[in-house]
Amino acid sequence: MKLMQPITTRSHQLTRKNAFVFVSVPVILCLAAVLPVRAAAPLSQLVDEKAGLYLEATDLNSHIKQFLVSPLVNRFRQTQVFQNWLQSQDVINLKQAVHDIESVTGKPLLPLLNHFFGKSAGLAVFNHGPKQNPSLLLLTTVHDREAMQKLLEAWFAKTGIKVTTSTFQGITCYEVRQQSDPAAPAITYAFLDQTLVVTDRRSHLESTIRLYDVKRLKKQAPENQQSLFDLEMYRRARGVLAQDVTGSVFLNPRAWDEHIKPPQNEIEEGVINWWKKTGALIAGLHLKNTVALEAVILFNSEAIDLPLLNILQTPAEIPDQYTLIPKKALAALSGQLNMNLLTNRIISYYADKNPEKWQKFHAISRGLLGGLDPVTEVSKVLGPSVLFYSVPRKTLSFDAISFDGLVAMQLSIPDVDSKSTDKSKYQSALENVANFLMNSILAHHNSESAADAQPSILKIEDHEQYHLRWIESLGPYQPAYGINERQLVFASSPQLVREFFTLKSEESLAALPLFQSWKETFFREEKQLCFLNIASIRAFIEQNSDFLAEQLSKGHAGDLEKGKKKLAGLKSLLQSFDGLFFAAGLQKTQVRVIFGLGALDPAE
């Protein structure tokens, strides 16, 4: 699917890139060790609002120092994966690159970075149409302007680069060009107080100087020029990110609209529809005990009507269901769905395509539901909260998967009296359908079984808090369901249903320290969540290593040693972190997604 027109590669592209590298390498290298200082004015005040992409990093040194002593990194350093990487060609090449840089500068790299690098850095990308390459603007607030200037002069002298000077509005501008190729495009740079500005287009430098004068002299900006910092959508985007992000990337879709080609099918039309409604996209990187990337799509209007958003968007006051998921869960999916809207959309599509079949299905479903209409009545009480989780099976066998699973759906039944023992018409209707499905499965299994095989039977347990039904002797599984006025639960084992309805909050996922930390930091309002409990997965592998190694060996012609080696590699990789999550939050004005993995010190 080619929605974007290709950008033409010009003959001097590599030459321009090399020239830009000669200027920017000593600056970019310093990004690894920014000195911790008080917050400076945002560099986005010096970037023209026409920028199509803007990357910014602040206080990188303190973030990296904190990250490098975190349990996540300390554990990863002990893994076999990391030890193998230390012996790889990539590390050899990296060491050689460091040696080459030190030979040019004449100084050790890390002290050089710590001494010269600045307080913040930004990189802006400007679009110039489908037939031209984008241009770059690099800004960095250096710690020592004079030292940085001397470093650049030494770098240019040793690499054979010609430097000429000029002025613009009283600011000295430096133009650098490779002497070996006079036709190569020039790179220009200048110092604005402590800020170094480097670009492959002089017009960008002049634009930055004008914005610098606006800020410094507090005068009116030119009528046709504003800074990115003053762009309403940029301010709105920065406002949705956490304040302590290590770095961020801002995308302005309107700067790239001319690359969009007319849609060729419904899928491309849907993608373009999203693109046109998107006012901005911003992503932020977090480096602490957790490595997390959050991305937010901001819509350009509050009146967004997108089917997916309407189905996934539910009222913010609906509580999450993390207290219903046990700590021992290997994986969990939890979220919210507007089941009434989803059902209506599916039924409308099916009824339009197959009106006669829908009429028959409608009549059958009404009969099973005790006369209730599945669309206008029953679908309104389903949801909005749904969840799935898996736990290790107590007894492992090669003819069944190694974990049990449970799916639960909230029931929003109106006018429920918690003290009443009578079932509502909605609960009775749902039980009718569940019993019909289980009896159908049971009957089919028994009809296909050998004459001397033990028949499957339906078992029943009625508890004060819930009603439980399951099928006994259906191979290695025991499909079950449980129901009360607030939850409808399906599981691969009746024991899971019992544990679900009797789980104590202190034994739930919500009480897990790592999960608590993540919820408070990353997905306080994001209701759609996928969570992998790596600590539980690691314990499960440790307890069943022989069985799992034998199971993995089946993919290697029964070679047990290969199975053990594969399992050992997986265990080594998983030992460096305790959990992984993907969360999403959907609103009328924005969509936020967050991905992260991390670990906690056992003492925390």
HELIX and SHEET records of a PDB file:
HELIX    1   1 GLN A   13  LEU A   29  1                                  17    
HELIX    2   2 CYS A   30  ALA A   33  5                                   4    
HELIX    3   3 LEU A   43  LEU A   46  5                                   4    
HELIX    4   4 LEU A   60  LEU A   68  1                                   9    
HELIX    5   5 PRO A   71  ARG A   77  1                                   7    
HELIX    6   6 GLN A   80  LEU A   86  1                                   7    
HELIX    7   7 GLN A   89  THR A  105  1                                  17    
HELIX    8   8 LEU A  109  PHE A  116  1                                   8    
HELIX    9   9 ARG A  145  THR A  159  1                                  15    
HELIX   10  10 ARG A  202  LEU A  217  1                                  16    
HELIX   11  11 LEU A  228  ASP A  230  5                                   3    
HELIX   12  12 GLU A  232  VAL A  240  1                                   9    
HELIX   13  13 PRO A  253  HIS A  259  5                                   7    
HELIX   14  14 GLU A  266  LYS A  277  1                                  12    
HELIX   15  15 PRO A  307  LEU A  312  1                                   6    
HELIX   16  16 TYR A  322  LEU A  324  5                                   3    
HELIX   17  17 MET A  339  LYS A  353  1                                  15    
HELIX   18  18 PRO A  355  LEU A  368  1                                  14    
HELIX   19  19 VAL A  378  VAL A  381  5                                   4    
HELIX   20  20 LYS A  425  GLU A  448  1                                  24    
HELIX   21  21 PRO A  494  THR A  502  1                                   9    
HELIX   22  22 SER A  505  GLU A  507  5                                   3    
HELIX   23  23 LEU A  509  ALA A  511  5                                   3    
HELIX   24  24 PRO A  513  THR A  521  1                                   9    
HELIX   25  25 ILE A  534  GLN A  543  1                                  10    
HELIX   26  26 SER A  545  SER A  553  1                                   9    
HELIX   27  27 LYS A  554  HIS A  556  5                                   3    
HELIX   28  28 LEU A  560  LEU A  574  1                                  15    
SHEET    1   A20 ILE A 161  PHE A 168  0                                        
SHEET    2   A20 ILE A 171  GLN A 178 -1                                        
SHEET    3   A20 ILE A 187  LEU A 192 -1                                        
SHEET    4   A20 THR A 195  THR A 199 -1                                        
SHEET    5   A20 SER A 135  THR A 141 -1                                        
SHEET    6   A20 SER A 120  PHE A 126 -1                                        
SHEET    7   A20 LEU A  53  THR A  58 -1                                        
SHEET    8   A20 GLY A 247  LEU A 251 -1                                        
SHEET    9   A20 THR A 278  LEU A 287 -1                                        
SHEET   10   A20 THR A 290  PHE A 299 -1                                        
SHEET   11   A20 GLN A 590  GLY A 598 -1                                        
SHEET   12   A20 GLY A 579  LEU A 586 -1                                        
SHEET   13   A20 GLN A 528  LEU A 532 -1                                        
SHEET   14   A20 ALA A 331  GLN A 336 -1                                        
SHEET   15   A20 LEU A 382  PRO A 392 -1                                        
SHEET   16   A20 PHE A 403  LEU A 411 -1                                        
SHEET   17   A20 GLN A 487  ALA A 491 -1                                        
SHEET   18   A20 ALA A 480  ILE A 483 -1                                        
SHEET   19   A20 HIS A 467  GLU A 472 -1                                        
SHEET   20   A20 ILE A 457  ASP A 462 -1                                        
END                                                                             
